[in-house]
Amino acid sequence: MKTTPLILAAGESSRMGTPKALLDFDGTSCLELILRSCARSKAASPLVVLGFAAAEVRSILPADIRSVENPDFLLGQTSSLQLGLRRLPADSGNFLLFPIDFPLVRRETIDILLATPGEIVIPTHGGKRGHPARFGGSLVAEFLRLRPDEPAHQVVRRDPSRVVEIPVEDSEVVQRMNRPEEYRACLERFRSLRPDPPGKD
């Protein structure tokens, strides 16, 4: 059963002051980092939901990556999620809710989420729930019944027995990137994770 990552990159990024999808990680954008992790995982090809600065963000998308633009992105993240769910491919049984705020999540973490059975699978680190989260296709209708300004976590909290928490070693699942100082910290972690360049002692 295919799992399609829904990458939500439609928000204004008002606290960041610039579109988060375009933030630079030494020549690679935030969005490209997420696309790279998804491509290396066992997930299906992602769908990117655009909104604010849509044309600019679309310009960095590879030709084979599908996108959809949410004209009502100001209504909130749930409106973008709902639009993405309406555009899921017919052969997609599950979806991965992947906010743009978590660019350093590892490919291995995505594969753990895909391999864990359950209607709602949420990664945890240090006892905290994080992102991305995997949802079964049976829940799509519940998300679509939400008002656009209602938080998606209402579906998660509706029935705790449906939720599977899976502890992961990847601390990036709880490292949200909303503010400039969080971006700077994220960039430093990114640099620390890269191998030393050739010839460096």
FIKOLKE-880021 format. One record per residue: residue number from 1; chain; x, y, z negated of N, C-alpha, C in turn. Coordinates in Angstrom, 3 decimals. Layout:
// residues N
nr|kette|n_u|n_v|n_w|ca_u|ca_v|ca_w|c_u|c_v|c_w
NUM|A|X|Y|Z|X|Y|Z|X|Y|Z
...
This chain:
// residues 201
nr|kette|n_u|n_v|n_w|ca_u|ca_v|ca_w|c_u|c_v|c_w
1|A|0.853|-1.192|0.000|0.000|0.000|0.000|0.887|1.240|0.000
2|A|0.686|2.108|0.991|1.540|3.285|1.116|1.204|4.329|0.049
3|A|2.258|5.016|-0.384|2.094|6.130|-1.312|2.639|7.388|-0.643
4|A|1.771|8.357|-0.449|2.160|9.608|0.220|2.486|10.686|-0.808
5|A|3.703|11.209|-0.809|3.996|12.361|-1.680|3.273|13.612|-1.183
6|A|2.535|14.255|-2.069|1.926|15.548|-1.786|2.793|16.606|-2.456
7|A|3.567|17.320|-1.670|4.480|18.326|-2.201|3.749|19.669|-2.205
8|A|3.498|20.182|-3.394|2.729|21.418|-3.535|3.679|22.612|-3.561
9|A|3.682|23.365|-2.464|4.593|24.509|-2.311|3.825|25.734|-1.856
10|A|2.623|25.930|-2.424|1.741|26.998|-1.940|1.685|28.216|-2.846
11|A|2.186|28.110|-4.065|2.003|29.184|-5.040|2.789|30.450|-4.731
12|A|2.419|31.512|-5.427|3.080|32.811|-5.232|4.488|32.860|-5.818
13|A|4.805|31.962|-6.729|6.098|32.011|-7.428|6.293|33.368|-8.085
14|A|5.231|33.875|-8.712|5.277|35.228|-9.267|6.312|35.369|-10.371
15|A|6.479|34.340|-11.183|7.468|34.416|-12.267|8.890|34.300|-11.739
16|A|9.054|33.596|-10.610|10.376|33.458|-10.014|10.756|34.714|-9.236
17|A|9.764|35.338|-8.601|10.030|36.537|-7.817|10.373|36.272|-6.371
18|A|10.450|35.000|-5.975|10.728|34.606|-4.596|10.179|33.204|-4.417
19|A|9.805|32.806|-3.200|9.233|31.465|-3.026|10.177|30.363|-3.513
20|A|9.701|29.544|-4.413|10.550|28.497|-4.982|11.029|27.513|-3.918
21|A|10.188|27.257|-2.926|10.566|26.302|-1.880|11.843|26.716|-1.154
22|A|12.114|28.029|-1.115|13.254|28.548|-0.353|14.490|28.791|-1.204
23|A|14.415|28.550|-2.494|15.576|28.782|-3.354|16.780|27.979|-2.875
24|A|17.930|28.620|-2.895|19.135|28.026|-2.314|19.912|27.183|-3.310
25|A|20.266|25.977|-2.873|21.139|25.093|-3.645|22.374|24.809|-2.792
26|A|23.234|25.817|-2.735|24.486|25.725|-1.981|24.268|25.258|-0.548
27|A|23.352|25.926|0.138|23.122|25.638|1.541|21.939|24.733|1.824
28|A|21.325|24.213|0.790|20.140|23.366|0.934|19.013|23.996|0.139
29|A|17.825|24.048|0.705|16.709|24.666|-0.006|16.108|23.716|-1.029
30|A|15.380|24.297|-1.962|14.668|23.517|-2.970|13.762|22.484|-2.306
31|A|12.993|22.905|-1.306|12.086|21.992|-0.621|12.850|20.872|0.066
32|A|13.964|21.200|0.684|14.760|20.178|1.369|15.296|19.137|0.388
33|A|15.625|19.539|-0.824|16.082|18.574|-1.826|14.990|17.548|-2.127
34|A|13.748|18.023|-2.279|12.646|17.108|-2.560|12.391|16.203|-1.365
35|A|12.397|16.762|-0.172|12.193|15.948|1.024|13.268|14.888|1.158
36|A|14.485|15.222|0.792|15.590|14.262|0.880|15.369|13.101|-0.080
37|A|14.957|13.404|-1.306|14.705|12.337|-2.282|13.558|11.449|-1.832
38|A|12.515|12.053|-1.290|11.379|11.265|-0.801|11.800|10.370|0.363
39|A|12.613|10.907|1.278|13.045|10.140|2.446|13.897|8.946|2.053
40|A|14.652|9.072|0.990|15.525|7.980|0.541|14.789|6.969|-0.322
41|A|13.574|7.300|-0.706|12.776|6.406|-1.548|11.922|5.493|-0.666
42|A|11.084|4.710|-1.322|10.178|3.806|-0.603|8.811|4.447|-0.347
43|A|8.696|5.737|-0.605|7.438|6.435|-0.360|7.215|6.638|1.136
44|A|5.959|6.859|1.499|5.636|7.195|2.881|6.087|8.625|3.180
45|A|5.968|9.025|4.423|6.327|10.390|4.801|5.458|11.382|4.047
46|A|6.051|12.428|3.466|5.277|13.360|2.636|4.411|14.317|3.438
47|A|3.486|14.925|2.727|2.667|16.017|3.250|2.943|17.230|2.380
48|A|3.319|18.351|2.992|3.663|19.566|2.264|2.504|20.550|2.373
49|A|2.035|21.030|1.229|0.954|22.016|1.210|1.565|23.400|1.047
50|A|1.324|24.259|2.032|1.887|25.605|2.070|0.808|26.628|1.717
51|A|1.248|27.834|1.379|0.316|28.909|1.072|1.020|30.241|1.176
52|A|1.531|30.729|0.053|2.286|31.983|0.037|3.553|31.817|0.880
53|A|3.843|32.815|1.721|5.024|32.786|2.605|5.046|31.519|3.454
54|A|3.869|31.098|3.935|3.757|29.828|4.654|4.643|29.774|5.892
55|A|4.666|30.833|6.676|5.446|30.819|7.908|6.933|30.659|7.617
56|A|7.391|31.338|6.575|8.810|31.259|6.223|9.176|29.871|5.730
57|A|8.320|29.292|4.919|8.601|27.948|4.411|8.491|26.922|5.543
58|A|7.495|27.073|6.401|7.337|26.122|7.501|8.551|26.120|8.413
59|A|9.227|27.253|8.511|10.367|27.354|9.421|11.526|26.458|9.011
60|A|11.562|26.009|7.761|12.653|25.137|7.326|12.233|23.671|7.303
61|A|10.988|23.384|7.644|10.524|22.000|7.628|11.065|21.241|8.832
62|A|11.551|20.021|8.633|11.915|19.181|9.778|10.698|18.927|10.663
63|A|10.931|18.687|11.927|9.841|18.536|12.891|8.920|17.369|12.563
64|A|9.450|16.352|11.879|8.641|15.151|11.626|7.883|15.208|10.296
65|A|7.964|16.325|9.581|7.265|16.448|8.303|5.961|17.213|8.504
66|A|4.868|16.597|8.076|3.555|17.214|8.225|3.337|18.273|7.139
67|A|2.595|19.303|7.517|2.259|20.347|6.544|0.843|20.827|6.810
68|A|0.260|21.420|5.794|-1.063|22.021|5.894|-1.029|23.315|5.097
69|A|-1.708|24.342|5.602|-1.682|25.638|4.929|-2.971|25.888|4.171
70|A|-2.842|26.266|2.913|-3.995|26.567|2.073|-4.250|28.076|2.083
71|A|-5.291|28.545|2.765|-5.566|29.985|2.788|-6.090|30.493|1.455
72|A|-6.514|29.569|0.592|-7.077|29.947|-0.706|-6.119|29.623|-1.853
73|A|-4.803|29.718|-1.592|-3.825|29.331|-2.607|-3.930|30.157|-3.884
74|A|-4.489|31.364|-3.784|-4.631|32.202|-4.972|-5.619|31.622|-5.979
75|A|-6.425|30.674|-5.548|-7.362|30.029|-6.474|-6.644|29.102|-7.444
76|A|-5.414|28.719|-7.136|-4.663|27.884|-8.058|-4.206|26.583|-7.432
77|A|-3.371|25.870|-8.185|-2.730|24.659|-7.677|-3.737|23.573|-7.308
78|A|-4.838|23.491|-8.055|-5.817|22.445|-7.759|-6.393|22.610|-6.362
79|A|-6.574|23.845|-5.919|-7.092|24.057|-4.559|-6.126|23.515|-3.518
80|A|-4.824|23.636|-3.778|-3.823|23.102|-2.855|-3.811|21.575|-2.896
81|A|-3.922|21.022|-4.085|-3.990|19.572|-4.215|-5.197|19.025|-3.456
82|A|-6.346|19.661|-3.616|-7.558|19.182|-2.958|-7.431|19.231|-1.442
83|A|-6.822|20.295|-0.928|-6.623|20.381|0.511|-5.716|19.256|0.984
84|A|-4.640|19.005|0.246|-3.742|17.924|0.602|-4.429|16.572|0.577
85|A|-5.268|16.346|-0.415|-5.977|15.069|-0.517|-6.924|14.864|0.656
86|A|-7.518|15.937|1.128|-8.422|15.818|2.283|-7.660|15.495|3.564
87|A|-6.364|15.748|3.562|-5.549|15.506|4.762|-4.657|14.271|4.622
88|A|-4.858|13.481|3.592|-4.063|12.265|3.444|-4.286|11.342|4.638
89|A|-3.251|10.675|5.121|-3.451|9.723|6.217|-4.343|8.568|5.784
90|A|-5.046|8.005|6.733|-6.027|6.964|6.435|-5.397|5.731|5.802
91|A|-4.130|5.481|6.104|-3.477|4.273|5.572|-2.748|4.528|4.255
92|A|-2.999|5.673|3.643|-2.346|6.000|2.370|-3.248|5.560|1.224
93|A|-2.804|4.560|0.473|-3.615|4.063|-0.625|-3.441|4.853|-1.905
94|A|-2.253|5.394|-2.131|-1.950|6.158|-3.341|-1.305|7.486|-2.941
95|A|-1.187|8.374|-3.910|-0.456|9.604|-3.624|0.402|9.983|-4.825
96|A|1.461|10.697|-4.525|2.406|11.173|-5.526|2.241|12.682|-5.621
97|A|1.802|13.159|-6.764|1.631|14.601|-6.982|2.992|15.187|-7.336
98|A|3.543|15.994|-6.421|4.940|16.441|-6.537|5.000|17.965|-6.447
99|A|4.895|18.678|-7.570|5.046|20.134|-7.540|6.459|20.536|-7.110
100|A|6.572|21.671|-6.452|7.857|22.168|-5.969|8.802|22.505|-7.117
101|A|8.276|22.560|-8.342|9.052|22.971|-9.520|10.118|21.960|-9.957
102|A|10.152|20.767|-9.353|11.012|19.692|-9.852|11.928|19.175|-8.736
103|A|12.872|19.997|-8.259|13.634|19.650|-7.060|14.718|18.596|-7.242
104|A|15.110|18.300|-8.473|16.241|17.386|-8.674|15.824|15.983|-9.107
105|A|14.534|15.669|-9.031|14.086|14.318|-9.388|14.762|13.302|-8.466
106|A|15.250|12.232|-9.048|16.030|11.256|-8.297|15.147|10.335|-7.457
107|A|15.760|9.846|-6.393|15.084|8.848|-5.547|14.724|7.620|-6.352
108|A|15.589|7.206|-7.255|15.324|6.014|-8.065|14.084|6.198|-8.938
109|A|13.887|7.404|-9.416|12.716|7.694|-10.246|11.431|7.547|-9.433
110|A|11.439|8.042|-8.212|10.283|7.886|-7.331|9.974|6.410|-7.128
111|A|11.000|5.612|-6.892|10.779|4.182|-6.657|10.233|3.477|-7.894
112|A|10.653|3.911|-9.078|10.107|3.335|-10.310|8.617|3.626|-10.398
113|A|8.221|4.840|-10.085|6.808|5.207|-10.123|6.001|4.398|-9.118
114|A|6.560|4.185|-7.945|5.864|3.422|-6.913|5.713|1.953|-7.300
115|A|6.685|1.434|-8.035|6.672|0.004|-8.368|5.865|-0.312|-9.618
116|A|5.486|0.709|-10.381|4.764|0.493|-11.635|3.266|0.430|-11.374
117|A|2.597|-0.679|-11.734|1.157|-0.774|-11.505|0.373|0.141|-12.439
118|A|-0.782|0.597|-11.970|-1.636|1.452|-12.784|-2.324|2.499|-11.936
119|A|-3.476|2.969|-12.394|-4.198|4.019|-11.661|-3.482|5.356|-11.748
120|A|-2.921|5.649|-12.924|-2.189|6.897|-13.141|-0.857|6.537|-13.781
121|A|0.230|6.836|-13.109|1.563|6.507|-13.625|2.347|7.808|-13.774
122|A|2.737|8.094|-15.007|3.394|9.362|-15.325|4.777|9.080|-15.913
123|A|5.834|9.709|-15.384|7.157|9.512|-15.967|7.279|10.301|-17.271
124|A|8.048|9.757|-18.192|8.331|10.476|-19.434|9.833|10.474|-19.676
125|A|10.267|11.503|-20.393|11.672|11.576|-20.816|11.710|12.290|-22.151
126|A|12.364|11.687|-23.102|12.424|12.280|-24.436|11.059|12.413|-25.070
127|A|10.138|11.531|-24.704|8.794|11.577|-25.266|7.866|12.578|-24.608
128|A|8.339|13.280|-23.565|7.520|14.278|-22.876|7.095|13.765|-21.506
129|A|5.857|14.060|-21.148|5.383|13.717|-19.818|5.942|14.686|-18.782
130|A|6.175|14.171|-17.580|6.750|15.014|-16.541|6.119|14.794|-15.180
131|A|6.860|15.163|-14.148|6.440|15.061|-12.747|7.597|14.509|-11.924
132|A|7.243|13.901|-10.766|5.922|13.709|-10.167|5.156|12.582|-10.837
133|A|3.868|12.507|-10.584|3.018|11.444|-11.105|2.341|10.739|-9.936
134|A|2.148|9.424|-10.088|1.502|8.651|-9.020|0.057|8.363|-9.391
135|A|-0.832|8.516|-8.411|-2.257|8.290|-8.622|-2.798|7.315|-7.588
136|A|-3.719|6.471|-8.026|-4.372|5.556|-7.111|-5.382|6.272|-6.236
137|A|-5.601|5.732|-5.055|-6.538|6.344|-4.134|-7.958|6.403|-4.669
138|A|-8.271|5.536|-5.631|-9.617|5.534|-6.202|-9.925|6.814|-6.972
139|A|-8.885|7.597|-7.282|-9.082|8.822|-8.064|-9.255|10.073|-7.199
140|A|-9.094|9.917|-5.898|-9.182|11.079|-5.015|-10.508|11.805|-5.191
141|A|-11.602|11.053|-5.246|-12.925|11.677|-5.369|-13.041|12.492|-6.652
142|A|-12.404|12.017|-7.731|-12.462|12.761|-8.995|-11.739|14.100|-8.879
143|A|-10.604|14.100|-8.229|-9.879|15.357|-8.035|-10.676|16.315|-7.142
144|A|-11.339|15.784|-6.152|-12.094|16.640|-5.237|-13.328|17.238|-5.900
145|A|-13.805|16.622|-6.975|-14.973|17.166|-7.670|-14.614|18.301|-8.624
146|A|-13.338|18.497|-8.890|-12.927|19.609|-9.749|-13.192|20.937|-9.055
147|A|-13.478|21.964|-9.844|-13.484|23.309|-9.275|-12.046|23.689|-8.917
148|A|-11.845|24.504|-7.906|-10.477|24.859|-7.512|-9.663|25.502|-8.627
149|A|-10.338|26.126|-9.609|-9.606|26.771|-10.695|-9.483|25.875|-11.928
150|A|-9.945|24.625|-11.836|-9.801|23.690|-12.952|-8.471|22.955|-12.841
151|A|-7.769|22.741|-13.947|-6.485|22.042|-13.889|-6.660|20.563|-13.548
152|A|-5.724|20.044|-12.775|-5.785|18.641|-12.365|-5.657|17.694|-13.548
153|A|-5.038|18.155|-14.649|-4.849|17.243|-15.783|-6.171|16.838|-16.430
154|A|-7.263|17.475|-16.045|-8.552|17.043|-16.564|-8.851|15.607|-16.141
155|A|-8.440|15.244|-14.940|-8.629|13.869|-14.475|-7.753|12.921|-15.286
156|A|-6.540|13.347|-15.584|-5.623|12.507|-16.364|-6.170|12.275|-17.767
157|A|-6.727|13.312|-18.375|-7.175|13.221|-19.764|-8.557|12.590|-19.927
158|A|-9.249|12.407|-18.816|-10.631|11.912|-18.876|-10.702|10.520|-19.499
159|A|-9.745|9.673|-19.176|-9.758|8.297|-19.675|-8.319|7.862|-19.939
160|A|-7.837|8.027|-21.161|-6.441|7.693|-21.478|-6.073|6.245|-21.176
161|A|-7.053|5.345|-21.140|-6.748|3.933|-20.886|-6.252|3.707|-19.456
162|A|-6.478|4.679|-18.572|-6.030|4.539|-17.181|-4.582|4.978|-16.994
163|A|-4.015|5.618|-18.015|-2.701|6.236|-17.876|-1.598|5.279|-18.325
164|A|-0.602|5.118|-17.467|0.603|4.356|-17.801|1.761|5.336|-17.879
165|A|2.384|5.428|-19.040|3.580|6.253|-19.192|4.808|5.370|-19.006
166|A|5.707|5.790|-18.139|6.901|5.005|-17.860|8.143|5.821|-18.221
167|A|8.861|5.440|-19.271|10.074|6.179|-19.646|11.154|6.029|-18.562
168|A|11.794|7.138|-18.212|12.867|7.121|-17.217|14.087|7.841|-17.778
169|A|15.251|7.503|-17.245|16.487|8.157|-17.674|16.642|9.540|-17.053
170|A|15.889|9.810|-16.023|15.998|11.044|-15.246|15.367|12.216|-15.998
171|A|16.196|13.049|-16.611|15.677|14.188|-17.373|15.029|15.243|-16.483
172|A|15.263|15.175|-15.177|14.725|16.188|-14.272|13.204|16.136|-14.166
173|A|12.599|15.050|-14.601|11.138|14.964|-14.538|10.472|15.936|-15.501
174|A|11.213|16.435|-16.484|10.646|17.380|-17.452|11.306|18.755|-17.369
175|A|12.144|18.972|-16.350|12.861|20.240|-16.202|12.140|21.126|-15.185
176|A|11.073|21.794|-15.615|10.299|22.645|-14.710|11.100|23.904|-14.360
177|A|10.986|24.335|-13.105|11.744|25.482|-12.612|10.771|26.580|-12.193
178|A|10.467|27.474|-13.130|9.499|28.539|-12.872|10.104|29.930|-12.877
179|A|11.172|30.123|-13.630|11.726|31.457|-13.844|13.174|31.519|-13.330
180|A|13.685|32.735|-13.071|15.053|32.854|-12.563|16.086|32.146|-13.434
181|A|15.939|32.250|-14.746|16.918|31.585|-15.614|16.826|30.067|-15.514
182|A|15.617|29.556|-15.249|15.459|28.107|-15.068|16.048|27.666|-13.730
183|A|15.931|28.520|-12.726|16.583|28.231|-11.439|18.099|28.187|-11.608
184|A|18.657|29.142|-12.325|20.109|29.159|-12.514|20.577|27.907|-13.253
185|A|19.818|27.500|-14.252|20.171|26.283|-14.990|20.055|25.060|-14.089
186|A|19.020|25.043|-13.242|18.824|23.934|-12.315|19.965|23.865|-11.300
187|A|20.391|25.026|-10.821|21.505|25.085|-9.876|22.785|24.556|-10.515
188|A|23.018|24.894|-11.767|24.208|24.384|-12.456|24.148|22.871|-12.613
189|A|22.970|22.345|-12.917|22.839|20.881|-13.027|23.072|20.228|-11.669
190|A|22.552|20.843|-10.630|22.761|20.332|-9.281|24.250|20.259|-8.949
191|A|24.965|21.313|-9.272|26.402|21.340|-8.982|27.164|20.324|-9.803
192|A|26.724|20.118|-11.030|27.418|19.157|-11.893|27.203|17.714|-11.444
193|A|26.124|17.474|-10.707|25.805|16.123|-10.258|26.519|15.760|-8.965
194|A|27.007|16.768|-8.232|27.667|16.492|-6.958|29.070|15.941|-7.195
195|A|29.526|15.034|-6.322|30.909|14.540|-6.449|31.898|15.654|-6.156
196|A|33.070|15.549|-6.733|34.107|16.542|-6.457|34.474|16.509|-4.971
197|A|34.787|17.656|-4.399|35.178|17.688|-2.980|36.488|16.937|-2.768
198|A|36.719|16.411|-1.549|37.959|15.682|-1.272|39.188|16.505|-1.590
199|A|40.174|15.852|-2.176|41.429|16.521|-2.470|41.487|17.198|-3.798
200|A|40.339|17.255|-4.526|40.347|17.914|-5.838|40.883|16.949|-6.866
201|A|41.797|17.435|-7.712|42.394|16.578|-8.758|41.418|16.373|-9.896
